[in-house]
Amino acid sequence: MKLRVYQGWKHTLWPPPYAARSVQKRLENFIKSSGLFEKFSDDFSRRLDHKHILCRIESCRLLIPLHSVSIIEYSKNDMDRAQHFSVSALTELIRANLEGAFSSITVEGEVSNYRPSSTGHAYFTLKDTRAAIAAVMFKTRLRSLSFEPRDGMLLRVRGSLSVYSQRGTYQIVCEELALAGTGDILALLEKRKRVLAAEGLFDQDRKKPIPRFPATVGVLSSPTGAAVRDILTVLRRRAAGIRVIILPTPVQGNEAAPSMVRRIEQANAWNIADVLILGRGGGSLEDLLPFSEEAVVRAVAASNIPVVSAVGHEIDWALSDFAADLRAPTPSAAAELVSAHWEETRNLLRTIGDTLHRTMQGRLEKIRLLAKPFNRADLEYRFRAILQPRLVRFDDAKEALLEALQERISRLRGRLALAQRSLEAGSPRAILERGFSLVIREASGKPVRSAGALTLGERLIIRPLEGIITAQTEKLQMPE
């Protein structure tokens, strides 16, 4: 015997068959392939009624009910000859047990970690408050769904259990999915989202622009996670000059939310970065819960430094996405967004450089082609033949320009002399030189223009060309 068992031990073998011959054939194939026995006898009992088939192999009795599960029973004498299970034999027993006993079941639970694959199948987890089980729905069944499953949905699933031997895991193969309500976590997040939105934490006018050319990027994530490596890889490739500061924080578990809040507050207190990336890799809805904690959302909204939220994969979401200044579908995408203008500028400079290089090459090539017919002996002659007429035209133009300038200068000088004479003729001094004097009233200092404006005895000041004369009116006479 290759199987070590104890007295009274029982184990199911496979799902109940539908015909005696099928039972016998499957039994033979199973025993031969599983390696449970060192020797295999083809001498099976043919005794069969409408309920059971009974087979004997060595001292082992196998009772196989058609409408139940098959059972192996070992006697006490078999214990001495029993040996250890092989991994494949034990797994095969488990697979036959589970798949036979749970060939059609209905399970109700909350969807978590829903992941459609590139092949069209959908993988997810069904859970409640105390346990979780993996589930899969193949694309042939998935096409008939009238809705798209999402994390947090409460679903009623009909299907069967299946054991994946290579990994030693089991899952539900879903045949039908039906909505059974909203999961507790999703309902909690929706309620929290409504409360925070009512306070205005998600308003667009609160969001700050992301710097076009950030010099320093702060990354709030697990220092050993794949998200940090992805961000560093992208920034190193797209903008190697950006300085990256990693603010280590757990991104899962009870300590994650308080730690993230402290890191955001420290980054703002020290002003250590131009932009912050808050993120982690993908995970189930429960794994991403710290990013939806109220304290984290409020810290993101209150940050003076712009925050980019990059939580999980593109289909994942957290409340920090709504409070952040920018939401990125993945950590790698967040790194691309904060370095986008660096990349655009570098590409623009590269394009300009390539264009300039091609233009210069083209012009140099054109010059080479034009200069190719000329030899050194007649190059000077040809150059002079081209240059000489232009030099003559240049000299003529220079002489004409000088003559025009001299003529214009002469005209301007004449006009200037005429204006000078006119100014000198109208000058008060010139008038005084011709014998006229200026009469001013001593009291007011105003010039006298009419005798009628004076009174007898009023003192006057007379200013001839030279000196000052003081006079007093004794007689006033106006023209008739």
Secondary structure, 3 states (H helix, E strand, C coil): CCCCCCCCCEEECCCCCCCHHHHHHHHHHHHHHHCCCCCCCCCCCCCECCCEEEEEECCEEEEEECCCCCEEECCHHHHCCCCCCCHHHHHHHHHHHHHHHCCCEEEEEEEEEEEECCCCCEEEEEECCCCEEEEEECHHHHCCCCCCCCCCEEEEEEEEEEEECCCCEEEEEEEEEEEEEECHHHHHHHHHHHHHHHCCCCCHHHCCCCCCCCCEEEEEECCCCHHHHHHHHHHHHHCCCCEEEEEECCCCCCCHHHHHHHHHHHHHHHCCCCEEEEEECCCCCCCCHHHHCHHHHHHHHHCCCCEEEEECCCCCCCHHHHHCCEECCCHHHHHHHHCHHHHHHHHHHHHHHHHHHHHHHHHHHHHHHHHCCCCHHHHHHHHHHHHHHHHHHHHHHHHHHHHHHHHHHHHHHHHHHHHHHHHHHCCHHHHHHCCCCEEEECCCCCECCCHHHCCCCCEEEEECCCCCEEEECCCCCCCC
